Amino acid sequence: MRRLIANGFVLVIATLCFGCTSYSSQPTINEPVEPATQEIISSFSYAIHSPWKDSRFGKDAYAATLKIIPDAQDTGSSLAALTLLPLEIKISEFSSGGACGQDYLTGLSLGLIPSWCTRTNLFKFDFILNKDQHFCRQKTYSINSMSFSHLTMIPFALFNTDNQPLTLYQAALKDFLRIGQCATR
């Protein structure tokens, strides 16, 4: 009976401390008004730097990359990658560092005291485009998160099950691959 009460108490506290998290990118990802033509990519290299050995985000982002540019081959791990590839993708995934200090206050008050916390640079997406063996353009997207914790956030936390960082990665890659002029270094 004690175990049932203890499990129920833990469930109530966990439910009361739920929050809502929103993500933003720097620079802002432009959503196209009309379908834009996309750069033709024949091969790419993909690298992820993560504190976790088998990052689920890294695997999902790789699968999303293959869907966005289905005709391209990943040649980043082969010896043929000594030449400049048309597209180089580098993803950095950083640890969030745990709960913010103010989140503990919300937990101790059983969700009555609201808190919010901003975590900067949780993800970085670095894209480099090369054309005709020359540098064309480069863009780095930095993803930040802002989380809100309060008793009233329970419905938002329960129904917010999207993988927003993955959605932002897909939008950033599509934004970068729109045809544009090449820049000079």
C-alpha positions, 0 to 999 in steps of 0.5 A: 500500500505504501508503494502505491501511495508513493508512486501516486505521489511521484506521479502527482508531483511530476504532473504538476511540474510539467511545462511547455517549451518553445524553440526559436532559431537565429537567424530566423528561418524564412518560410517560403510563400510559394514553392522555391526551386531547390539547389541540385545536390548530388552528394553530401557529408553529414557529421553530428557532434553530440554528448550522447553516443547514439543521439536519436536526434542525429538519426532522425535528422539524417533520415530527414536529410535523405528525404529532403535531398533523396537523389544525393549520396552521403559520401562524407565517410568515404575516401572520395570525400577529399574533394569539396562536396556540394553540401556539407552538414555539421550538426552540434547537439549540446546538453541542456544542463538540466533544470534551471534554478527557478524550475526547482521552486516550481517543483517545490511549490507543486506547480503553483509558482510559475517559472521560465528559463531560456537555454541558448544554443541547444542545437547548431546546424552548419550548412556549407554549399560548394559549386564547381569545387568552389565555396558558394555560401555558408549559414549557421542556425542556432536553436534556443529553447524557452521553457515555461513551468506552471500548473496551468501548463499541464494541458499544453505539455501533455499535447505538445508531442512534436519533435520541434528541433527536428522540424526546425532542422528540416525547415533550416535545410530547406531554407538553405537549399533554396537557389540563391547567388553564391557569395565570395569569401 
